[in-house]
Amino acid sequence: MSDEIAVRALPDPPSPASAQLVRAAPGSGPQAWAGAPSAVRAGGEIYLAYRLRLPGVRGYAVQVARSADGVNFEVLQTIGKEGLDSESLERPALVLAGDGTWMLYLSCATHGTKHWRVELIRAQAPDRFDPATATVVLPGDAASGVKDPVIVRHGGCWHLWASVHPLADPGQTDRMTTEYATSADGLHWTWQGTALRPRPGQWDARGVRVAAVRFCAAGVAAYYDGRTTAAENCEERTGVAAGPGPGALAAAGTGPAAWSGHGGRGLRYLEIVDLPDGRQRLYYELTNATGSHDLVTELRMA
């Protein structure tokens, strides 16, 4: 019963028919993507970090943008993969620390491998991130790559969920679990174990990746990305999970909660922003009719 109560702390699942376009894919067709968003509300505005990708180029940049209305964004900065010595970039995490420092965590692919690591850039303003100052905070290792961090500051602690991929078998590197870590400062992280696992025989059997997390009195609830087979890599759908704490989540229900009506049905990397009037904005990456992925938003009423 507590898991059911926790799930109610989440806004209703996405409804793509109600979505508004924030950033169109930079090209048409499969492997052209805009999305993997992370958002912060500060000073009456919403700040968004997201990844751009093209076929053959992979994730070539992360942009940081600002909006007064949550729909129309002004790009403040573009960070290219070359400045991070990365073969590709994936989901960033944008965080505003309690002392006013802006933190941008970047998922970076190591050249010539299936390995991923997470690097951090700190800045005094969201348009001043300098890639030359990036430091590795989640290195992964020879056995696993780590990427797509989701970070929440709650209860005097920094909480992190990241997708971790096994590297031993080249044919299995798309598999993923979500691992949980904690930190006192957002710089030094301690892994606490697996927060969410795939379910054999279910729609999320191949991999699970936590996308958005909510704490409540009954526990913790999350939206996550899941896929059934390796062929669905990059076309994950959104599911719901809950548990008594941030490191112990279990998938809820027998099917996804939201998906696209196009192509591979991808609807992934959900982000939730609380607005001062009690409403919420959802941001997510959505497969469109051409097979490319757009970054879109929905407004949820209180």
ABEGO torsion letter per residue (X at the ends): XAAAAAAAABBBBBBAAABBBABBBABBEBGBBBEGBBBBBBGGBBBBBBBBBBBGAEBABBBBBBBAAGABBBBABBBBAAAAGBABBBBBBBBBBAAGBBBBBBBBBBBGBABBBBBBBBBABAAABBAAABBBABAEBAABBBBGBBBBBBGGBBBBBBBBBBAABAAAAABBBBBBBBBAAGABBBBAEBABBBBBGBAAAABBBBABBBBBAAEBBBBBBBBABAAABGABBBBBBBBABAABBBBBEABBABBBABEAGBBBGBBBBBBAAGBBBBBBBBBBAAGBBBBBBBBBBX
